[in-house]
């Protein structure tokens, strides 16, 4: 039997074979086997899989991961609906409406929102660490999701139905509380999803189901104002302080219902090891986890590209003159994104998560280049709108893979970290990724405004921009994000943890668990 065939079958090659293969290498200094991707590029990354120092023994097959039914997936994912519904109101509408209705200074508002982002990054790390150390009869994650939903509802009441002395301090205080509650929900639900199964393919299905539910919640953000106006509760579907009050009424029903169903009926996931991880151990684990740094490098570049696209409203409203059609285009985007998720769930299982991600990012990035052929000065609005619909559909189809696949890959990275350290640090890994992602988004967003200014683009209503400014807008919105996102995709193209290697990691974890369990058994009496 060839070495590759033996490896695929789960057998261990002889230690003293007298040669080193590109797939498996034994390093006596640290008693580890190094699984390397079959490549010779400088981006090659090694994965050290620890084994015991004793005689090699055939690995004991780990029981197959239980298949999660549709009911289990839905009850788990439901907790994402409420945060998805309030995501845009809290991120965009509340700050802008407070500035408009209560006269909050825009410069001061921008400064405190940046400060809140920094605070949010800190609480992400604390939440990941605390959650990983939690042990309850309901699991490590569910209680924190319930607590986060409670905090979100309290903060939503004061933010969406403002009363009393409303000003900058009022906004910052309640926004900080809402962000804390959202962090408690988001990190724990993502970590919980990673712990529902150890199966490579099922994880994409789990993250995809959660993403679909969250996207349905986001879609309700566009539908709710239209329904409120249609039933005659308001005169217009435009966002206003009065309209925000209806969002709270919806949240007061949605949050307890969806989170309560998940708490009572969703599976709690695998039993975490009794040993609680320490902070210093997490720092060492992050430093030595090479697949994690490949993941971070890839998604940091992608995050910078996504951050630049936060000015997309200015592009559609000011450059393409489609401001009145923007809500409809975003509705098409949301529907396409949700509808495409099953495709990427299937593709990640069939072709691999990282390869499917690269294809999706390439599709969405190339779609934006279609705007280089659009001239708002000479084309009719109908033509521009028709082209935009096609572009938005392709962007939504590609963007859905980012939502589905990125957390599924990180869950596999967390498994590798557990194999190296023997500790379950899923929450810590997701919190660390969120920290780097938020920094990347902030850099991208700030760079976008700076570039538009350098090219001389004037965003004021009625302003006339020359050819240089128009080029600057297209370069900033279309070309630069594509370079960053495709560059990040190339970083992860040869990602070392594929389905086969993940299966090996799971078998090694099973061996370690068996050894730990055997070591805790009482000695037989003589």
N, C-alpha and C positions, 0 to 999 in steps of 0.2 A: 504494500500500500504506500502511495506517495505521501510525502510530508503534508502537503496541502489536504489530501483526502483524509489523512489521519486527524488533522486539526479540525476539519469540518465535522468529522464524526465524533469529536469530543475526546479523542485520545491524546495523551501527552507524549511528545517526542522524547527520545532518550536524551538525558542531560549531557552525557559525554559522547555525543555523536561526532565530535571532532570538526564540526563546521557550523557556520552561522547562516541561516536563511534570511531572506528579506522579510519574511512574514513573522518569524518567531525567533527571539534571541534570549539566551539566558545570561544574566549578569550576576556572577557570584558575589560581587560586592554588596548588592542589596537584595539578593535572592529574589529576583523578579523576572518575569517573562515579559518581553516587550513585543506588543503586537503593533506592527507598523502597517500603514496603508501601502499597497503595492504601487509605489511611485518613486521617482527619482528626483522630483523637483525640490527646490530649496524649501518649499512649504511643508515638506514631509514632517509629520508629527508622530512621536512615539507615545504609546500608551503602555504604561507599566502596570502589569497585572500581578499583584503579589500572590505567592503561593507559599506553602509551608516549607520549612527547611528539611523536613523528614523525607522518607522515601516517597517517590511519586506514586500516586494511587489513582485509578480511574475515577473521574468525577462522578459523583452520584447525581443522576438526572433530577433536576428540580421539577416538582409537579407543575404542569402547565398552568399558566395564569388563568383564573376563571374568566369566562366570557361575560361581559357586562350586557345585560339586556337593555332594551330601549327605555323601560321604566326607570332603571337605575341611572342611566345617562341623563334623562330629562330631570329627574329629581335633584341630581347633583348640579346640573347647569342652571336651574331656575334662579339661583341666587344672583346670577349675572344680569338678570332683566332689569331690576330696579336701578343699579348703578349705570347701566346702559341708557336707560330712559332719561336720567338726570345729568348725563355726561356733558352734553352741549349746553344746557341751561347753566350749569355751574361753571363751566370753563369760559364760556363766551358771553351768554346773554346777561347773567347777573352782574358781572363787572361793568359791562357797557351800559346797561339800563340804570345802574346805580349812578354812573357818571352823568347820564342824561337827566335823570329825574331828581337826583339829590345833589347835583352840582359838585361831585367829587373831582378834584384836580387830576387830570390824566397823567401828568408826570409822577405825582405821588402814587397814583393807582398802579402805574407800571412798576415803580420801585418796590412796593409792598408785595406785588404778585411774584416778582423775582425772589423776594425774601421767603415767601411761602413755598416756592419751589425748592429752595435750599432746605427749609425745615422739613418738607415732605421727603426729601432724599434721606435725611437723617432718621426720620421715623420709620422709613422703609427698612433700614438696617436693624433698628431695634426690634421691629415687629418680626422680622425673619428670625432673629436670634431667640426671642422670647417664645415664639411659636414652636420652634424646633425643640425647645426644652419642656413644652407642655405635655402632660400626660393626664387624660381624664377618661372616664367610662364612655364618653361620646367621641373619643379620638382627640387628636391634637389640634385640629383645625376648626371643627364645627363651632365650639363655644366662642371663638374669636370672631367668626362671621356673624353670629347672632349679636355680639356686642357691637361690632362695626355697624350693622344695620340700625341698631338703636341710636347710636351717635349720629348717623347720617340723617335719621328722621328728625331728631332734635334740631340739628343745624339747619335742615331744609325748612323747618317751620319758620325760623327767624329770617332766613335768607329769601324765601319765596313769598312770605307774607310779612314784609317788613313793617314794623311799628315802633313807636317811641322815637328816641333821638337817633336817627339813622345818619351815619357818616362813615368816614374811613375806618375808624376804630371798630365800629359795629360790623362792617363788612369783613375786616381782617379776622376778628375774633371768631365769628361764626363760620367763615370760610376755612380757617385753620382746623376747627372742630370737624367740619365735613370731610376735609382731606384726610384727617386721622381715621375717621370711620371708613372711608373708602379704601385706605391702605390696609386696614384690618380685614376687609372683605377680599380685596384683590389678591394680596399675597397669600392669604390662607386658602382661598379657593383654587388658585393655581397650584399651590403645593399639594393640596388635597387631591386634585386631579392627577398629579404625577404619582400619587401613592395609591390610587385606586387599582392599578394594575402594573405589572412588570413587563407586559407584552409590548414589543416595539411598535407593532401596527395599531394595537388598540389605543395607544396613547394619542395618536393622531385623531382617532374617532372621538376620544374624550374632549380634547382641546377644540376640535371642530364643532361638537355639539354645544359646548360652552360659548364659542364664538358666535354661532348662529343665534342663540338665545340673547346674547348681549346685543347683537345687531338688530334683532327684532325690537329690543328695548329702545335702541337708538332710532329705529324707524318710527316708533311711536312718538318721538319728539317732533317729527314733522307732521304726523297725522293728527295728533291731539289738538293743536290750535285750529286746524281746518274743521274738525268735528265740533269743537266748542262754538265756533262761529256759525257753522251750519245749523246747529240746534238752537241758535239764537241767544246763547248766554252772553256773547260779546258781539259788538258791531263789526269787528274786523278780526281776521286771523293773525294779524301782526303781533309780534312779541312785545309785551308791555308788562309793567308791574302787575297789573290786574290779571293778565294771562298767566303769569308765574304762579299765582295762587292756585290755579287749577292743576298745575303740575304737582303742587304739594298734596292736594286731595287725592290725586292718582297715586302718588308715592305712599301716602298713608295706608292705602289698600295693598299696593303691590309689594312693598318691602316685607311686612309681616307675613303675608301669604306665601310668597315664594321662598323666603329664607326659612320659614317655619316648616314648609313641606320638605325642604332639603334636610333640615335638622332631624326631623322625625323619621323620614323614610329612605333617604339616600344612604348607601353603604359608607361606613366611616373610613374605609381603606385599610391598608396593611397595618399591623401592629408595629409601632416604632420600637427600636431597641430600648431596653431599660436604661442604658447609659445615656445621660443627657450630655449633649455636646457643649464644649467650653469655647469661649470666644477665641482664645489664642490658637486652639486647634482649627477653628474655621479659617483663620488667616493663613495658617500653614497649608491647609487643604486648598484654598484658592490659589496660593502662590505656586503650588506644584501640579495643578490640574491643567495640563497643556490643552486638552480639548476645550476647556472653559475659555481659555484665552483666545483660541481660534474663533470660538463662538462670539466672544465679546468684540473682537476686532471686526468681524463680519457685520454684526448687527449695530455696532457703533457707526460705521460708515453708512449703513442703511438708515439709522436714526437721524443722522445729520441731513440726509436727503429728504426724509420725511419732515424734519423741522423746517427746511426751506419751503416746503409746500404748505406751511401754515398761512402763507400769504396768498393762497389760491383764490380766496374771495376777491382780493384786489385785482387779480388777473382776469377773472370772469366779469367782474363788475366794471372796473376801470378800463382795462385793455380791450376785451372783447365786447363790451357794452351789453352783457347778458345778465345784468343784476336782477332784473325781474324774473328771469328764468332760473336763477341759481338754486332756489329751493327744489324745483322740479328736477334739475340735473343731479342734485345731491340725493334725492329720493331714488332716482334711477341707479345711482352709485350704490346706495345702501341695499337695494333689492338685488342687484347683480352680485354684490359682495356676498350676501347671505346665500343666494342660489348657487354660487360657485363653490361653496365650501365642501359639499359632498364629493365634487370632482377631485379636489386636492387631498381629501381624506383617502380616497381610492388611490390616487397617484403616489402618495407618500408610502403606502403599503406595497405598491407594485414596483415602483422605481427607486424608492428611498426618499427619506425626508429632505435631505440636503439637495439632492439633484432636482426634485420637484420644486423646491424653493427657488433655485437658480432660474429655472424655466419661467416661473411666475413673475419674478422680479424683472427679468428681461422683457417679458410681454408688456407689463405695465410701463416700464421705462421707455420702450420704443413707441408705445402708443402716444405718449406725450409729444413725441417729435413730429406728429402730424400737424401740430399748430404752427410749425415753421412755414407751412403752405397756406396759412390763413392770413388774409390781409383785411383787417376790419374797415379800412378806409374805402375799399373797392367792392367788397362782397356784401350781399344783402344779409340782414339779420337771420332770415330763414336758413340760408346756406350755412352760416356760421353755427347756428343752433343745431342743424342736422349733423354737421361734422363733430360738434361737441358731444352729441349723444353717442355717436359711435366711439369716440375716444374715451368717454366716461365708462362705457360698458367694458372696454378692454382694461381700463385702469382698475375698475372694481373687481373684475375677474382675477387679475393678477394680485391685487392687494389682499384678497381673501386668504391667499396662501401664507402671507406674513402672519396673519392672525391665527391661523390653524397650526402652522408648522413650527414657528419659533418656540413656543412653550413646550412642544413635544420633544424637540431636540434638546432643550435645556433639561428636561426630565431625565433623558438618557445620560447627560453629562453629570447630573446629580448622582445617578447610580454608580458611575465610575468613581466619583468622589467618595461614595460610601464604601466601595471596595477598597480604596486606598487607606481610608481612615477608620473604617468600622463604625462610623457614626452617620446617622441620618440627618442631612443638613439641607433638605429640599427648600425650606423657607429661606435659609440664608442665601442660597444660590439665586433664587428668584429675586430677593431683595437686592443683591449685589448687581444683578442684571438691570433692574429698574433704576438703580443709581446711575449706572453708566448710560442707560438709554435716555434718562431725563437730562443729563449733561449734554448728550449728543443733540437732542431736540432743541435745547436752549441755544447751543452753538449754531445750529442750522437756522433757527428762526432769526437770531440776531444778525447772522451773515446775510440773510436775504434782504433785510431792510437796508443794511449797509451797502450792498451791491446796487440796489435800485437807486440809492442816493448817489453813488459814484457814477452811475450811467446817466444821471440827470433826470430820472423819471419823476414826474410830478403826479401825485395821487389825488390831488384836490379835484373836486367836482368841476367839470367844464374845462380842465386844463388840456392844452395841446402839447403832445410830446413829439419830438423829432425822431428821425430814423435811428439815431444812436440810443435813445431812450427805449424805443421799441425793441431793438436788438437786446438791450440790457434786460428787459422784462422776459423775453424768450430764453435768453441764456440762463437767467436765474431760476425760472420756473420749469423749463423743459430740459435743457442740456445738463446743467450742473447736477441736479438731483439724479439724473440717469447715470452720470459718471460715477457718483458716489455709490448708488445702489448696486449697479452692475459690478463695480469694484469690490464691494462687500460680498457680492454673490460669488465672485471668483475666489475669494479667500476661503469660502466654505465648500467649494466644489469638490475638493478631495478630503472632506471631513473624515477623520479616522474611525468614528463610531457609526458603522452601518448596522443593518439588521443582524448579520452574522456575528459581528464582534459584540454587539449588545447581548446576544444570546450567550456568548461565552462569559461576559461579565456577570450575567445573572447566575450562571452555573457556579462561578467562583464565589459569588456572594452566598449561594446556598451551602457550599462547602464550609465557608467561614462560620455561617450560622450553626451548622451541625457541630463543628469543633467547639464553638462557644457553649452550645447546649451540653455537649459531652463533658466539658470541663466543669460545669456546674453540678453534675450529678454527684450524689453522695457516694463515698467509697463503700464497696460491699464489705460486710463484716468477715473477718478471718475465721 
